[in-house]
Amino acid sequence: MNSPCYTVAMELGVCQLRNFSISFLSSVLGTESSSPIKLDSSSSGASVVAIDNKIEQAMDLVKSHLMYAVREEVEVLKEQIKELIERNSQLEQENNLLKNLASPEQLAQFQAQVQTSSPTSGTQPASLAAPS
């Protein structure tokens, strides 16, 4: 049973794992590794079909576990992104408040400190470029 390889990374990985397993099985059974396993009506052919079915079942199990793990990781990352967006918003509000409370002299002094502490950076953030 030949299944096409799909462009989705997970399905591609499963397909490659299946092809590797069949190649490995071919080498164990003593067939040529360049030719796929031939399914015939002999008893050895039936065992190859049974082994291929077991490989397919194992692949499906691996795929379902990987999909579950990926979904779980996506949920964790979504939560982290949400927290980081909230934290960024909070810091932007704090930054705006501090800029509004600072005098022009304090802003100029801060910009001078930023420029001397990071001489390798060619540009400064837009929020520090011009006091409002």
N, C-alpha and C positions, 0 to 999 in steps of 0.2 A: 504494500500500500504506500504509494508515494504521496506525501503531502507537500504542497507548495510552501516555500519560505515566504513569510509576510514581512512587510517593511516595519512593523512595530517591533521595537527592540526586544521585548519580552518573547514574542512569538519567534523571532529570528534566533534568539538564544536557545529556545526549546528545540527548534528545528535543527540547529547546529549540534546540540547535545544528542538528538536522535540520530543524526547522520554519523556522529562520532561513535555512538553505541553500536550501530549496525556495522561500521567499519571494524570496530574492536571485535564484535561477534564474528565477523567474517574471518578475521585473523585467527581467532581461537578455534574456529571450526576448520581451519585449513584451506579456506577458499581464497582466491586471489583478492587482495585488498582493493585493486582497481575496479573490479566488477562487483556490482551489488549482489546481495544474496538472492539466489534464484529460488522461487517457490515452485515446487513440483508436487506430484501426488505421492511420492514415496514417503516412507515413515520418517526419514530424516527431514524431508520437506515439511511434514506436519509439526515436527519439533521446532523447526525454524519459525514456523508461523506462530506457535505457542510462545516461543521466546520473544518474537517480535511484538506479540500482543502484551506480554509482560513489560517489555521496554516501553511500549506506548502508554500503558497504565502508569508506570513509574514516572514518565515524562509529564503526564497529566497531573499527577500528584505534586510533582516539583513545580509545575506551572501554577497550580492553585495556591501552593504555599508562597511562592514568589509574589504572586498577585496580591495576596493578603498582606504580606510584609510591605510591599510597595504602597498599598492603600494606607496602611498604618503610618508609614513614614510620611506620606503626603499630608495626612491629618496633623501630624506633629509639626511639620514645616509650615502648614497654613496657620497654625496657632502661634508659632514663633514669629511669622510675618506680621500677624495681627498685633502682637505685643510690640514688635519693633516699630510699626507704624504709629501706634499710640505713644510710645516713648519718643519718637522723632517729633511728633506733634507737640508733645509736652515741652521738649527742649527748644523747639522753635518759638513757642510762646514765651518761654523763659528768656530766650535770647532777645526777642523783640522788646520785652519789658526792660531788660538790662540796658539795651541800646537807648531806649527812650529816657531812662533815668540817668544815663551817663552824660556828662558835660562834653562838649566838643574837644576840650583839652584831654580828657580821659580817653576818648575814642582815638585821638591822634597818638597818644602815648601807647595805647594798646596795639594799634596798627604798627607802630615802630618796633614794639617787642616781637610781634608776630613775624615781621620781615627779618629781624636779626636772628631769631631762633630757627628759622627755616630758610636759609639762603639758597638751597637747591631747588625749591619750588619757584617756578617762574611766574605763577599767577596766584593771587589770593582769592579767597571766596568772595562772591559778589556781595554778600551781606556785610563784609568788612571794607569793601572798596570805597564807598562813599557814605559818610555819616548823614543820617536824615535829619 
